Amino acid sequence: MTDALTGIRQSELRGLKWEDVDFIRCEINIVRSVVGNDVGTCKTEASRKPVPMDEHIAQVLMAWRQESVLHEAR
């Protein structure tokens, strides 16, 4: 869903960490990409600019984050 609604490349989505998601500013910071098992830099300079999140994406990601934290605690 995040891919379809933001246009973030698959490799950049795989490189996201929770620290890259700014729920206060409603934006996603693209700082790395993952291709295969290799972590690297983004493909272009434009890719490194923050991507705005609409309210729906922010809510879904927040719910996923809370679920992830619950699974880590188990």
mmCIF file of the N, C-alpha and C atoms, coordinates in Angstrom:
data_MODEL
# 
_entry.id   MODEL 
# 
loop_
_atom_site.group_PDB 
_atom_site.id 
_atom_site.type_symbol 
_atom_site.label_atom_id 
_atom_site.label_alt_id 
_atom_site.label_comp_id 
_atom_site.label_asym_id 
_atom_site.label_entity_id 
_atom_site.label_seq_id 
_atom_site.pdbx_PDB_ins_code 
_atom_site.Cartn_x 
_atom_site.Cartn_y 
_atom_site.Cartn_z 
_atom_site.occupancy 
_atom_site.B_iso_or_equiv 
_atom_site.pdbx_formal_charge 
_atom_site.auth_seq_id 
_atom_site.auth_comp_id 
_atom_site.auth_asym_id 
_atom_site.auth_atom_id 
_atom_site.pdbx_PDB_model_num 
ATOM 1   N N  . MET A 1 1  ? 0.824  -1.183  0.000  1.00 0.00 ? 1  MET A N  1 
ATOM 2   C CA . MET A 1 1  ? 0.000  0.000   0.000  1.00 0.00 ? 1  MET A CA 1 
ATOM 3   C C  . MET A 1 1  ? 0.878  1.260   0.000  1.00 0.00 ? 1  MET A C  1 
ATOM 4   N N  . THR A 1 2  ? 1.926  1.251   0.830  1.00 0.00 ? 2  THR A N  1 
ATOM 5   C CA . THR A 1 2  ? 2.800  2.430   0.896  1.00 0.00 ? 2  THR A CA 1 
ATOM 6   C C  . THR A 1 2  ? 3.433  2.692   -0.461 1.00 0.00 ? 2  THR A C  1 
ATOM 7   N N  . ASP A 1 3  ? 3.807  1.630   -1.149 1.00 0.00 ? 3  ASP A N  1 
ATOM 8   C CA . ASP A 1 3  ? 4.379  1.746   -2.485 1.00 0.00 ? 3  ASP A CA 1 
ATOM 9   C C  . ASP A 1 3  ? 3.400  2.443   -3.423 1.00 0.00 ? 3  ASP A C  1 
ATOM 10  N N  . ALA A 1 4  ? 2.180  1.960   -3.459 1.00 0.00 ? 4  ALA A N  1 
ATOM 11  C CA . ALA A 1 4  ? 1.183  2.493   -4.387 1.00 0.00 ? 4  ALA A CA 1 
ATOM 12  C C  . ALA A 1 4  ? 0.819  3.947   -4.088 1.00 0.00 ? 4  ALA A C  1 
ATOM 13  N N  . LEU A 1 5  ? 0.776  4.302   -2.818 1.00 0.00 ? 5  LEU A N  1 
ATOM 14  C CA . LEU A 1 5  ? 0.319  5.641   -2.447 1.00 0.00 ? 5  LEU A CA 1 
ATOM 15  C C  . LEU A 1 5  ? 1.428  6.685   -2.358 1.00 0.00 ? 5  LEU A C  1 
ATOM 16  N N  . THR A 1 6  ? 2.694  6.248   -2.353 1.00 0.00 ? 6  THR A N  1 
ATOM 17  C CA . THR A 1 6  ? 3.791  7.220   -2.245 1.00 0.00 ? 6  THR A CA 1 
ATOM 18  C C  . THR A 1 6  ? 4.718  7.233   -3.443 1.00 0.00 ? 6  THR A C  1 
ATOM 19  N N  . GLY A 1 7  ? 4.783  6.144   -4.185 1.00 0.00 ? 7  GLY A N  1 
ATOM 20  C CA . GLY A 1 7  ? 5.709  6.061   -5.311 1.00 0.00 ? 7  GLY A CA 1 
ATOM 21  C C  . GLY A 1 7  ? 7.129  5.706   -4.908 1.00 0.00 ? 7  GLY A C  1 
ATOM 22  N N  . ILE A 1 8  ? 7.326  5.311   -3.649 1.00 0.00 ? 8  ILE A N  1 
ATOM 23  C CA . ILE A 1 8  ? 8.654  4.913   -3.187 1.00 0.00 ? 8  ILE A CA 1 
ATOM 24  C C  . ILE A 1 8  ? 9.054  3.617   -3.885 1.00 0.00 ? 8  ILE A C  1 
ATOM 25  N N  . ARG A 1 9  ? 10.281 3.555   -4.375 1.00 0.00 ? 9  ARG A N  1 
ATOM 26  C CA . ARG A 1 9  ? 10.783 2.349   -5.046 1.00 0.00 ? 9  ARG A CA 1 
ATOM 27  C C  . ARG A 1 9  ? 10.809 1.159   -4.082 1.00 0.00 ? 9  ARG A C  1 
ATOM 28  N N  . GLN A 1 10 ? 10.645 -0.039  -4.632 1.00 0.00 ? 10 GLN A N  1 
ATOM 29  C CA . GLN A 1 10 ? 10.666 -1.266  -3.823 1.00 0.00 ? 10 GLN A CA 1 
ATOM 30  C C  . GLN A 1 10 ? 11.961 -1.380  -3.017 1.00 0.00 ? 10 GLN A C  1 
ATOM 31  N N  . SER A 1 11 ? 13.087 -1.076  -3.632 1.00 0.00 ? 11 SER A N  1 
ATOM 32  C CA . SER A 1 11 ? 14.366 -1.189  -2.936 1.00 0.00 ? 11 SER A CA 1 
ATOM 33  C C  . SER A 1 11 ? 14.449 -0.209  -1.763 1.00 0.00 ? 11 SER A C  1 
ATOM 34  N N  . GLU A 1 12 ? 13.829 0.953   -1.921 1.00 0.00 ? 12 GLU A N  1 
ATOM 35  C CA . GLU A 1 12 ? 13.830 1.942   -0.847 1.00 0.00 ? 12 GLU A CA 1 
ATOM 36  C C  . GLU A 1 12 ? 12.859 1.552   0.260  1.00 0.00 ? 12 GLU A C  1 
ATOM 37  N N  . LEU A 1 13 ? 11.740 0.947   -0.112 1.00 0.00 ? 13 LEU A N  1 
ATOM 38  C CA . LEU A 1 13 ? 10.802 0.437   0.895  1.00 0.00 ? 13 LEU A CA 1 
ATOM 39  C C  . LEU A 1 13 ? 11.469 -0.623  1.761  1.00 0.00 ? 13 LEU A C  1 
ATOM 40  N N  . ARG A 1 14 ? 12.229 -1.512  1.124  1.00 0.00 ? 14 ARG A N  1 
ATOM 41  C CA . ARG A 1 14 ? 12.919 -2.568  1.879  1.00 0.00 ? 14 ARG A CA 1 
ATOM 42  C C  . ARG A 1 14 ? 13.983 -1.991  2.806  1.00 0.00 ? 14 ARG A C  1 
ATOM 43  N N  . GLY A 1 15 ? 14.485 -0.802  2.504  1.00 0.00 ? 15 GLY A N  1 
ATOM 44  C CA . GLY A 1 15 ? 15.509 -0.179  3.326  1.00 0.00 ? 15 GLY A CA 1 
ATOM 45  C C  . GLY A 1 15 ? 14.968 0.661   4.472  1.00 0.00 ? 15 GLY A C  1 
ATOM 46  N N  . LEU A 1 16 ? 13.650 0.819   4.543  1.00 0.00 ? 16 LEU A N  1 
ATOM 47  C CA . LEU A 1 16 ? 13.082 1.665   5.590  1.00 0.00 ? 16 LEU A CA 1 
ATOM 48  C C  . LEU A 1 16 ? 13.206 1.042   6.971  1.00 0.00 ? 16 LEU A C  1 
ATOM 49  N N  . LYS A 1 17 ? 13.434 1.914   7.936  1.00 0.00 ? 17 LYS A N  1 
ATOM 50  C CA . LYS A 1 17 ? 13.419 1.542   9.354  1.00 0.00 ? 17 LYS A CA 1 
ATOM 51  C C  . LYS A 1 17 ? 12.409 2.463   10.027 1.00 0.00 ? 17 LYS A C  1 
ATOM 52  N N  . TRP A 1 18 ? 11.916 2.042   11.179 1.00 0.00 ? 18 TRP A N  1 
ATOM 53  C CA . TRP A 1 18 ? 10.929 2.867   11.872 1.00 0.00 ? 18 TRP A CA 1 
ATOM 54  C C  . TRP A 1 18 ? 11.463 4.273   12.140 1.00 0.00 ? 18 TRP A C  1 
ATOM 55  N N  . GLU A 1 19 ? 12.744 4.402   12.370 1.00 0.00 ? 19 GLU A N  1 
ATOM 56  C CA . GLU A 1 19 ? 13.316 5.726   12.635 1.00 0.00 ? 19 GLU A CA 1 
ATOM 57  C C  . GLU A 1 19 ? 13.227 6.655   11.427 1.00 0.00 ? 19 GLU A C  1 
ATOM 58  N N  . ASP A 1 20 ? 12.961 6.100   10.245 1.00 0.00 ? 20 ASP A N  1 
ATOM 59  C CA . ASP A 1 20 ? 12.839 6.899   9.026  1.00 0.00 ? 20 ASP A CA 1 
ATOM 60  C C  . ASP A 1 20 ? 11.440 7.484   8.843  1.00 0.00 ? 20 ASP A C  1 
ATOM 61  N N  . VAL A 1 21 ? 10.481 6.998   9.634  1.00 0.00 ? 21 VAL A N  1 
ATOM 62  C CA . VAL A 1 21 ? 9.100  7.452   9.511  1.00 0.00 ? 21 VAL A CA 1 
ATOM 63  C C  . VAL A 1 21 ? 8.852  8.528   10.567 1.00 0.00 ? 21 VAL A C  1 
ATOM 64  N N  . ASP A 1 22 ? 8.551  9.729   10.107 1.00 0.00 ? 22 ASP A N  1 
ATOM 65  C CA . ASP A 1 22 ? 8.298  10.856  11.004 1.00 0.00 ? 22 ASP A CA 1 
ATOM 66  C C  . ASP A 1 22 ? 6.791  11.072  11.080 1.00 0.00 ? 22 ASP A C  1 
ATOM 67  N N  . PHE A 1 23 ? 6.188  10.544  12.152 1.00 0.00 ? 23 PHE A N  1 
ATOM 68  C CA . PHE A 1 23 ? 4.743  10.640  12.301 1.00 0.00 ? 23 PHE A CA 1 
ATOM 69  C C  . PHE A 1 23 ? 4.308  12.060  12.655 1.00 0.00 ? 23 PHE A C  1 
ATOM 70  N N  . ILE A 1 24 ? 5.176  12.850  13.229 1.00 0.00 ? 24 ILE A N  1 
ATOM 71  C CA . ILE A 1 24 ? 4.828  14.230  13.590 1.00 0.00 ? 24 ILE A CA 1 
ATOM 72  C C  . ILE A 1 24 ? 4.758  15.105  12.340 1.00 0.00 ? 24 ILE A C  1 
ATOM 73  N N  . ARG A 1 25 ? 5.740  14.987  11.476 1.00 0.00 ? 25 ARG A N  1 
ATOM 74  C CA . ARG A 1 25 ? 5.762  15.785  10.237 1.00 0.00 ? 25 ARG A CA 1 
ATOM 75  C C  . ARG A 1 25 ? 4.997  15.113  9.099  1.00 0.00 ? 25 ARG A C  1 
ATOM 76  N N  . CYS A 1 26 ? 4.550  13.890  9.334  1.00 0.00 ? 26 CYS A N  1 
ATOM 77  C CA . CYS A 1 26 ? 3.833  13.099  8.315  1.00 0.00 ? 26 CYS A CA 1 
ATOM 78  C C  . CYS A 1 26 ? 4.669  12.967  7.042  1.00 0.00 ? 26 CYS A C  1 
ATOM 79  N N  . GLU A 1 27 ? 5.902  12.470  7.220  1.00 0.00 ? 27 GLU A N  1 
ATOM 80  C CA . GLU A 1 27 ? 6.761  12.226  6.067  1.00 0.00 ? 27 GLU A CA 1 
ATOM 81  C C  . GLU A 1 27 ? 7.650  11.019  6.318  1.00 0.00 ? 27 GLU A C  1 
ATOM 82  N N  . ILE A 1 28 ? 8.100  10.447  5.227  1.00 0.00 ? 28 ILE A N  1 
ATOM 83  C CA . ILE A 1 28 ? 8.996  9.292   5.263  1.00 0.00 ? 28 ILE A CA 1 
ATOM 84  C C  . ILE A 1 28 ? 10.335 9.742   4.705  1.00 0.00 ? 28 ILE A C  1 
ATOM 85  N N  . ASN A 1 29 ? 11.390 9.520   5.456  1.00 0.00 ? 29 ASN A N  1 
ATOM 86  C CA . ASN A 1 29 ? 12.736 9.902   5.034  1.00 0.00 ? 29 ASN A CA 1 
ATOM 87  C C  . ASN A 1 29 ? 13.418 8.702   4.391  1.00 0.00 ? 29 ASN A C  1 
ATOM 88  N N  . ILE A 1 30 ? 13.774 8.837   3.135  1.00 0.00 ? 30 ILE A N  1 
ATOM 89  C CA . ILE A 1 30 ? 14.428 7.773   2.391  1.00 0.00 ? 30 ILE A CA 1 
ATOM 90  C C  . ILE A 1 30 ? 15.932 7.981   2.529  1.00 0.00 ? 30 ILE A C  1 
ATOM 91  N N  . VAL A 1 31 ? 16.611 7.055   3.222  1.00 0.00 ? 31 VAL A N  1 
ATOM 92  C CA . VAL A 1 31 ? 18.050 7.231   3.446  1.00 0.00 ? 31 VAL A CA 1 
ATOM 93  C C  . VAL A 1 31 ? 18.877 6.045   2.963  1.00 0.00 ? 31 VAL A C  1 
ATOM 94  N N  . ARG A 1 32 ? 18.220 4.940   2.585  1.00 0.00 ? 32 ARG A N  1 
ATOM 95  C CA . ARG A 1 32 ? 18.961 3.767   2.114  1.00 0.00 ? 32 ARG A CA 1 
ATOM 96  C C  . ARG A 1 32 ? 18.061 2.936   1.214  1.00 0.00 ? 32 ARG A C  1 
ATOM 97  N N  . SER A 1 33 ? 18.682 2.039   0.480  1.00 0.00 ? 33 SER A N  1 
ATOM 98  C CA . SER A 1 33 ? 17.923 1.084   -0.322 1.00 0.00 ? 33 SER A CA 1 
ATOM 99  C C  . SER A 1 33 ? 18.535 -0.301  -0.129 1.00 0.00 ? 33 SER A C  1 
ATOM 100 N N  . VAL A 1 34 ? 17.739 -1.307  -0.365 1.00 0.00 ? 34 VAL A N  1 
ATOM 101 C CA . VAL A 1 34 ? 18.204 -2.687  -0.241 1.00 0.00 ? 34 VAL A CA 1 
ATOM 102 C C  . VAL A 1 34 ? 17.902 -3.400  -1.547 1.00 0.00 ? 34 VAL A C  1 
ATOM 103 N N  . VAL A 1 35 ? 18.952 -3.912  -2.173 1.00 0.00 ? 35 VAL A N  1 
ATOM 104 C CA . VAL A 1 35 ? 18.819 -4.700  -3.398 1.00 0.00 ? 35 VAL A CA 1 
ATOM 105 C C  . VAL A 1 35 ? 19.470 -6.041  -3.120 1.00 0.00 ? 35 VAL A C  1 
ATOM 106 N N  . GLY A 1 36 ? 18.668 -7.103  -3.191 1.00 0.00 ? 36 GLY A N  1 
ATOM 107 C CA . GLY A 1 36 ? 19.177 -8.407  -2.772 1.00 0.00 ? 36 GLY A CA 1 
ATOM 108 C C  . GLY A 1 36 ? 19.463 -8.336  -1.288 1.00 0.00 ? 36 GLY A C  1 
ATOM 109 N N  . ASN A 1 37 ? 20.672 -8.627  -0.885 1.00 0.00 ? 37 ASN A N  1 
ATOM 110 C CA . ASN A 1 37 ? 21.083 -8.496  0.512  1.00 0.00 ? 37 ASN A CA 1 
ATOM 111 C C  . ASN A 1 37 ? 22.018 -7.309  0.732  1.00 0.00 ? 37 ASN A C  1 
ATOM 112 N N  . ASP A 1 38 ? 22.152 -6.468  -0.283 1.00 0.00 ? 38 ASP A N  1 
ATOM 113 C CA . ASP A 1 38 ? 23.064 -5.332  -0.207 1.00 0.00 ? 38 ASP A CA 1 
ATOM 114 C C  . ASP A 1 38 ? 22.335 -4.054  0.185  1.00 0.00 ? 38 ASP A C  1 
ATOM 115 N N  . VAL A 1 39 ? 22.778 -3.434  1.266  1.00 0.00 ? 39 VAL A N  1 
ATOM 116 C CA . VAL A 1 39 ? 22.245 -2.144  1.702  1.00 0.00 ? 39 VAL A CA 1 
ATOM 117 C C  . VAL A 1 39 ? 23.129 -1.068  1.108  1.00 0.00 ? 39 VAL A C  1 
ATOM 118 N N  . GLY A 1 40 ? 22.498 -0.106  0.447  1.00 0.00 ? 40 GLY A N  1 
ATOM 119 C CA . GLY A 1 40 ? 23.278 0.959   -0.170 1.00 0.00 ? 40 GLY A CA 1 
ATOM 120 C C  . GLY A 1 40 ? 22.559 2.287   -0.124 1.00 0.00 ? 40 GLY A C  1 
ATOM 121 N N  . THR A 1 41 ? 23.070 3.213   -0.884 1.00 0.00 ? 41 THR A N  1 
ATOM 122 C CA . THR A 1 41 ? 22.463 4.540   -0.950 1.00 0.00 ? 41 THR A CA 1 
ATOM 123 C C  . THR A 1 41 ? 21.308 4.528   -1.935 1.00 0.00 ? 41 THR A C  1 
ATOM 124 N N  . CYS A 1 42 ? 20.550 5.608   -1.936 1.00 0.00 ? 42 CYS A N  1 
ATOM 125 C CA . CYS A 1 42 ? 19.415 5.738   -2.834 1.00 0.00 ? 42 CYS A CA 1 
ATOM 126 C C  . CYS A 1 42 ? 19.890 5.935   -4.269 1.00 0.00 ? 42 CYS A C  1 
ATOM 127 N N  . LYS A 1 43 ? 19.009 5.604   -5.192 1.00 0.00 ? 43 LYS A N  1 
ATOM 128 C CA . LYS A 1 43 ? 19.357 5.645   -6.604 1.00 0.00 ? 43 LYS A CA 1 
ATOM 129 C C  . LYS A 1 43 ? 19.658 7.070   -7.093 1.00 0.00 ? 43 LYS A C  1 
ATOM 130 N N  . THR A 1 44 ? 18.855 8.026   -6.670 1.00 0.00 ? 44 THR A N  1 
ATOM 131 C CA . THR A 1 44 ? 19.050 9.409   -7.114 1.00 0.00 ? 44 THR A CA 1 
ATOM 132 C C  . THR A 1 44 ? 18.966 10.365  -5.933 1.00 0.00 ? 44 THR A C  1 
ATOM 133 N N  . GLU A 1 45 ? 19.441 11.578  -6.134 1.00 0.00 ? 45 GLU A N  1 
ATOM 134 C CA . GLU A 1 45 ? 19.355 12.590  -5.078 1.00 0.00 ? 45 GLU A CA 1 
ATOM 135 C C  . GLU A 1 45 ? 17.900 12.918  -4.769 1.00 0.00 ? 45 GLU A C  1 
ATOM 136 N N  . ALA A 1 46 ? 17.052 12.923  -5.792 1.00 0.00 ? 46 ALA A N  1 
ATOM 137 C CA . ALA A 1 46 ? 15.625 13.197  -5.586 1.00 0.00 ? 46 ALA A CA 1 
ATOM 138 C C  . ALA A 1 46 ? 14.993 12.145  -4.685 1.00 0.00 ? 46 ALA A C  1 
ATOM 139 N N  . SER A 1 47 ? 15.511 10.914  -4.723 1.00 0.00 ? 47 SER A N  1 
ATOM 140 C CA . SER A 1 47 ? 14.983 9.848   -3.880 1.00 0.00 ? 47 SER A CA 1 
ATOM 141 C C  . SER A 1 47 ? 15.198 10.122  -2.401 1.00 0.00 ? 47 SER A C  1 
ATOM 142 N N  . ARG A 1 48 ? 16.220 10.899  -2.079 1.00 0.00 ? 48 ARG A N  1 
ATOM 143 C CA . ARG A 1 48 ? 16.566 11.142  -0.678 1.00 0.00 ? 48 ARG A CA 1 
ATOM 144 C C  . ARG A 1 48 ? 15.720 12.243  -0.032 1.00 0.00 ? 48 ARG A C  1 
ATOM 145 N N  . LYS A 1 49 ? 14.851 12.871  -0.798 1.00 0.00 ? 49 LYS A N  1 
ATOM 146 C CA . LYS A 1 49 ? 13.985 13.908  -0.237 1.00 0.00 ? 49 LYS A CA 1 
ATOM 147 C C  . LYS A 1 49 ? 12.845 13.245  0.529  1.00 0.00 ? 49 LYS A C  1 
ATOM 148 N N  . PRO A 1 50 ? 12.400 13.867  1.623  1.00 0.00 ? 50 PRO A N  1 
ATOM 149 C CA . PRO A 1 50 ? 11.283 13.291  2.382  1.00 0.00 ? 50 PRO A CA 1 
ATOM 150 C C  . PRO A 1 50 ? 10.041 13.134  1.511  1.00 0.00 ? 50 PRO A C  1 
ATOM 151 N N  . VAL A 1 51 ? 9.338  12.029  1.728  1.00 0.00 ? 51 VAL A N  1 
ATOM 152 C CA . VAL A 1 51 ? 8.113  11.738  0.991  1.00 0.00 ? 51 VAL A CA 1 
ATOM 153 C C  . VAL A 1 51 ? 6.930  12.007  1.923  1.00 0.00 ? 51 VAL A C  1 
ATOM 154 N N  . PRO A 1 52 ? 5.991  12.842  1.501  1.00 0.00 ? 52 PRO A N  1 
ATOM 155 C CA . PRO A 1 52 ? 4.850  13.122  2.366  1.00 0.00 ? 52 PRO A CA 1 
ATOM 156 C C  . PRO A 1 52 ? 3.962  11.893  2.551  1.00 0.00 ? 52 PRO A C  1 
ATOM 157 N N  . MET A 1 53 ? 3.426  11.753  3.761  1.00 0.00 ? 53 MET A N  1 
ATOM 158 C CA . MET A 1 53 ? 2.481  10.674  4.075  1.00 0.00 ? 53 MET A CA 1 
ATOM 159 C C  . MET A 1 53 ? 1.122  11.299  4.297  1.00 0.00 ? 53 MET A C  1 
ATOM 160 N N  . ASP A 1 54 ? 0.098  10.725  3.689  1.00 0.00 ? 54 ASP A N  1 
ATOM 161 C CA . ASP A 1 54 ? -1.227 11.218  4.032  1.00 0.00 ? 54 ASP A CA 1 
ATOM 162 C C  . ASP A 1 54 ? -1.684 10.566  5.337  1.00 0.00 ? 54 ASP A C  1 
ATOM 163 N N  . GLU A 1 55 ? -2.783 11.025  5.856  1.00 0.00 ? 55 GLU A N  1 
ATOM 164 C CA . GLU A 1 55 ? -3.263 10.558  7.156  1.00 0.00 ? 55 GLU A CA 1 
ATOM 165 C C  . GLU A 1 55 ? -3.531 9.056   7.166  1.00 0.00 ? 55 GLU A C  1 
ATOM 166 N N  . HIS A 1 56 ? -4.051 8.531   6.056  1.00 0.00 ? 56 HIS A N  1 
ATOM 167 C CA . HIS A 1 56 ? -4.359 7.100   5.977  1.00 0.00 ? 56 HIS A CA 1 
ATOM 168 C C  . HIS A 1 56 ? -3.097 6.246   6.095  1.00 0.00 ? 56 HIS A C  1 
ATOM 169 N N  . ILE A 1 57 ? -2.066 6.599   5.348  1.00 0.00 ? 57 ILE A N  1 
ATOM 170 C CA . ILE A 1 57 ? -0.802 5.853   5.419  1.00 0.00 ? 57 ILE A CA 1 
ATOM 171 C C  . ILE A 1 57 ? -0.225 5.944   6.828  1.00 0.00 ? 57 ILE A C  1 
ATOM 172 N N  . ALA A 1 58 ? -0.251 7.130   7.416  1.00 0.00 ? 58 ALA A N  1 
ATOM 173 C CA . ALA A 1 58 ? 0.286  7.309   8.765  1.00 0.00 ? 58 ALA A CA 1 
ATOM 174 C C  . ALA A 1 58 ? -0.439 6.421   9.764  1.00 0.00 ? 58 ALA A C  1 
ATOM 175 N N  . GLN A 1 59 ? -1.753 6.330   9.671  1.00 0.00 ? 59 GLN A N  1 
ATOM 176 C CA . GLN A 1 59 ? -2.527 5.486   10.588 1.00 0.00 ? 59 GLN A CA 1 
ATOM 177 C C  . GLN A 1 59 ? -2.191 4.008   10.417 1.00 0.00 ? 59 GLN A C  1 
ATOM 178 N N  . VAL A 1 60 ? -2.096 3.571   9.172  1.00 0.00 ? 60 VAL A N  1 
ATOM 179 C CA . VAL A 1 60 ? -1.778 2.163   8.906  1.00 0.00 ? 60 VAL A CA 1 
ATOM 180 C C  . VAL A 1 60 ? -0.371 1.823   9.406  1.00 0.00 ? 60 VAL A C  1 
ATOM 181 N N  . LEU A 1 61 ? 0.597  2.694   9.142  1.00 0.00 ? 61 LEU A N  1 
ATOM 182 C CA . LEU A 1 61 ? 1.959  2.445   9.595  1.00 0.00 ? 61 LEU A CA 1 
ATOM 183 C C  . LEU A 1 61 ? 2.068  2.483   11.119 1.00 0.00 ? 61 LEU A C  1 
ATOM 184 N N  . MET A 1 62 ? 1.338  3.378   11.753 1.00 0.00 ? 62 MET A N  1 
ATOM 185 C CA . MET A 1 62 ? 1.354  3.446   13.213 1.00 0.00 ? 62 MET A CA 1 
ATOM 186 C C  . MET A 1 62 ? 0.794  2.149   13.809 1.00 0.00 ? 62 MET A C  1 
ATOM 187 N N  . ALA A 1 63 ? -0.293 1.640   13.238 1.00 0.00 ? 63 ALA A N  1 
ATOM 188 C CA . ALA A 1 63 ? -0.872 0.381   13.717 1.00 0.00 ? 63 ALA A CA 1 
ATOM 189 C C  . ALA A 1 63 ? 0.113  -0.769  13.511 1.00 0.00 ? 63 ALA A C  1 
ATOM 190 N N  . TRP A 1 64 ? 0.790  -0.786  12.353 1.00 0.00 ? 64 TRP A N  1 
ATOM 191 C CA . TRP A 1 64 ? 1.766  -1.842  12.072 1.00 0.00 ? 64 TRP A CA 1 
ATOM 192 C C  . TRP A 1 64 ? 2.939  -1.753  13.044 1.00 0.00 ? 64 TRP A C  1 
ATOM 193 N N  . ARG A 1 65 ? 3.365  -0.538  13.323 1.00 0.00 ? 65 ARG A N  1 
ATOM 194 C CA . ARG A 1 65 ? 4.477  -0.349  14.264 1.00 0.00 ? 65 ARG A CA 1 
ATOM 195 C C  . ARG A 1 65 ? 4.108  -0.867  15.652 1.00 0.00 ? 65 ARG A C  1 
ATOM 196 N N  . GLN A 1 66 ? 2.911  -0.545  16.096 1.00 0.00 ? 66 GLN A N  1 
ATOM 197 C CA . GLN A 1 66 ? 2.469  -1.024  17.408 1.00 0.00 ? 66 GLN A CA 1 
ATOM 198 C C  . GLN A 1 66 ? 2.400  -2.544  17.446 1.00 0.00 ? 66 GLN A C  1 
ATOM 199 N N  . GLU A 1 67 ? 1.931  -3.139  16.371 1.00 0.00 ? 67 GLU A N  1 
ATOM 200 C CA . GLU A 1 67 ? 1.860  -4.607  16.270 1.00 0.00 ? 67 GLU A CA 1 
ATOM 201 C C  . GLU A 1 67 ? 3.280  -5.206  16.276 1.00 0.00 ? 67 GLU A C  1 
ATOM 202 N N  . SER A 1 68 ? 4.195  -4.547  15.570 1.00 0.00 ? 68 SER A N  1 
ATOM 203 C CA . SER A 1 68 ? 5.571  -5.027  15.524 1.00 0.00 ? 68 SER A CA 1 
ATOM 204 C C  . SER A 1 68 ? 6.224  -5.005  16.904 1.00 0.00 ? 68 SER A C  1 
ATOM 205 N N  . VAL A 1 69 ? 5.965  -3.934  17.650 1.00 0.00 ? 69 VAL A N  1 
ATOM 206 C CA . VAL A 1 69 ? 6.524  -3.807  18.998 1.00 0.00 ? 69 VAL A CA 1 
ATOM 207 C C  . VAL A 1 69 ? 5.962  -4.915  19.887 1.00 0.00 ? 69 VAL A C  1 
ATOM 208 N N  . LEU A 1 70 ? 4.686  -5.214  19.743 1.00 0.00 ? 70 LEU A N  1 
ATOM 209 C CA . LEU A 1 70 ? 4.072  -6.279  20.532 1.00 0.00 ? 70 LEU A CA 1 
ATOM 210 C C  . LEU A 1 70 ? 4.720  -7.633  20.235 1.00 0.00 ? 70 LEU A C  1 
ATOM 211 N N  . HIS A 1 71 ? 4.997  -7.905  18.956 1.00 0.00 ? 71 HIS A N  1 
ATOM 212 C CA . HIS A 1 71 ? 5.640  -9.174  18.574 1.00 0.00 ? 71 HIS A CA 1 
ATOM 213 C C  . HIS A 1 71 ? 7.065  -9.253  19.079 1.00 0.00 ? 71 HIS A C  1 
ATOM 214 N N  . GLU A 1 72 ? 7.790  -8.128  19.097 1.00 0.00 ? 72 GLU A N  1 
ATOM 215 C CA . GLU A 1 72 ? 9.167  -8.123  19.591 1.00 0.00 ? 72 GLU A CA 1 
ATOM 216 C C  . GLU A 1 72 ? 9.223  -8.402  21.085 1.00 0.00 ? 72 GLU A C  1 
ATOM 217 N N  . ALA A 1 73 ? 8.192  -7.952  21.804 1.00 0.00 ? 73 ALA A N  1 
ATOM 218 C CA . ALA A 1 73 ? 8.166  -8.117  23.258 1.00 0.00 ? 73 ALA A CA 1 
ATOM 219 C C  . ALA A 1 73 ? 7.896  -9.566  23.672 1.00 0.00 ? 73 ALA A C  1 
ATOM 220 N N  . ARG A 1 74 ? 7.350  -10.353 22.771 1.00 0.00 ? 74 ARG A N  1 
ATOM 221 C CA . ARG A 1 74 ? 7.000  -11.751 23.106 1.00 0.00 ? 74 ARG A CA 1 
ATOM 222 C C  . ARG A 1 74 ? 8.173  -12.642 23.097 1.00 0.00 ? 74 ARG A C  1 
# 
